Amino acid sequence: MAYDINTYRSLTAMEMEFQKIETNRGNTGLLCQGHKFRLERKAKTYTSWQCTTKGCLARLKTDHEQENIVWSRLDHNHDPVSADSVTRQILRTECKRKAAENLTERPSKVIMKEVVSKPDTDLVPKDLIAIRQAMYRERRKKFSALPKTRQEVHEALQHYDITSNQGE
Ligand SMILES: [Zn+2]
């Protein structure tokens, strides 16, 4: 049962709602009630998250799978981040996910689709460039796992029981 550490009452469904986001540095973060949280510590049974605003003591704990909030202290000493910055972050996260999922679609096309689906997002060209770069980075991460040398390719094919002409 999740509860508020200040009042010891159980949390409402709305208070337990959160969204996973990707931070600007490419780490997983949480968005809860308009506030951003970064990973603080992964324990055996839970993961704790701290508010990204310096000096703010707000914290969250999710279960180990990061699916449910199991504890929270949401007394922020500042205002929530702007709704616009939140939408931007979600859009960025979505675009990166799609870039990794579908390696052939042009990033600019993916971005345009996302922007059209979120018409109230106020994006400037600088944002679009940053998102596109993040998408390329995401794809490069994927590609770095692919075999590079001829020998590696040969081994990979053998693994899948496909013959390759190594002498070629
Ligand atoms: Zn805070």
Boltz pocket constraint, residues with backbone or C-beta under 6 A from the ligand:
constraints:
  - pocket:
      binder: B
      contacts: [[A, 35], [A, 36], [A, 51], [A, 52], [A, 53], [A, 56], [A, 57], [A, 58], [A, 75], [A, 76], [A, 77], [A, 78]]
      max_distance: 6.0
